[in-house]
């Protein structure tokens, strides 16, 4: 059965990824280059349109120089 809405972790990933990327002064294109992924793919993750594989989550985390779990950790603010 196909889900009609993205999961909670997809939302958390999108928010965290955009915040960390912008905090580090990176454009979507610059992050995509570091990850060796397409810029449109990075944008679609940030818009919650992609269900990201573990492999790509690891690539993004490595490019941002952080542990992968930090991308899917709900912030307690």
BELKA-V393223 format. One record per residue. N is the residue number from 1. RES is the residue in one small letter. PHI is phi in whole degrees, 0 to 359 (NA if undefined). Layout:
n->N res->RES phi->PHI
n->N res->RES phi->PHI
//
This chain:
n->1 res->x phi->NA
n->2 res->x phi->279
n->3 res->x phi->284
n->4 res->x phi->269
n->5 res->x phi->214
n->6 res->x phi->291
n->7 res->x phi->285
n->8 res->x phi->297
n->9 res->x phi->297
n->10 res->x phi->296
n->11 res->x phi->296
n->12 res->x phi->297
n->13 res->x phi->302
n->14 res->x phi->300
n->15 res->x phi->295
n->16 res->x phi->296
n->17 res->x phi->298
n->18 res->x phi->296
n->19 res->x phi->297
n->20 res->x phi->295
n->21 res->x phi->300
n->22 res->x phi->289
n->23 res->x phi->301
n->24 res->x phi->269
n->25 res->x phi->72
n->26 res->x phi->259
n->27 res->x phi->279
n->28 res->x phi->300
n->29 res->x phi->295
n->30 res->x phi->296
n->31 res->x phi->296
n->32 res->x phi->302
n->33 res->x phi->298
n->34 res->x phi->296
n->35 res->x phi->273
n->36 res->x phi->60
n->37 res->x phi->237
n->38 res->x phi->281
n->39 res->x phi->301
n->40 res->x phi->294
n->41 res->x phi->293
n->42 res->x phi->300
n->43 res->x phi->298
n->44 res->x phi->290
n->45 res->x phi->294
n->46 res->x phi->293
n->47 res->x phi->266
n->48 res->x phi->67
n->49 res->x phi->264
n->50 res->x phi->245
n->51 res->x phi->263
n->52 res->x phi->283
n->53 res->x phi->285
n->54 res->x phi->300
n->55 res->x phi->298
n->56 res->x phi->287
n->57 res->x phi->300
n->58 res->x phi->295
n->59 res->x phi->297
n->60 res->x phi->294
n->61 res->x phi->299
n->62 res->x phi->299
n->63 res->x phi->296
n->64 res->x phi->272
n->65 res->x phi->57
n->66 res->x phi->212
n->67 res->x phi->288
n->68 res->x phi->305
n->69 res->x phi->298
n->70 res->x phi->291
n->71 res->x phi->285
n->72 res->x phi->244
n->73 res->x phi->273
n->74 res->x phi->290
n->75 res->x phi->283
n->76 res->x phi->249
n->77 res->x phi->246
//
